[in-house]
Amino acid sequence: MKKKRYEGELKNLPGFEIYLNINHLKQGEYKLKIINNNKVVKSINFKKNN
């Protein structure tokens, strides 16, 4: 089964904080990658439980 990949862009944020709401994600393990200039600067693994 091919993994789904979701991408998006944020335009001119008013502050320096970004919130990621995971309420609608299914249970499982996820990897969040933060990219700057096409390079991964931070990779975060997290688990969504019920």
CORQUI-V26941 format. One line per field, one symbol per residue. phi: phi as a letter, one per 40 degrees, with the letter a starting at -180 (. if undefined). burial: I if it has 24 or more other C-alpha atoms within 12 Angstrom, else O. Layout:
phi->???
burial->???
This chain:
phi->.cccbbbabbbfccbbbbbbcbdccccibbbbbbbbfgbcbabbbabcbd
burial->OOOOOOOOOOOOOOOOOOOOOOOOOOOOOOOOOOOOOOOOOOOOOOOOOO
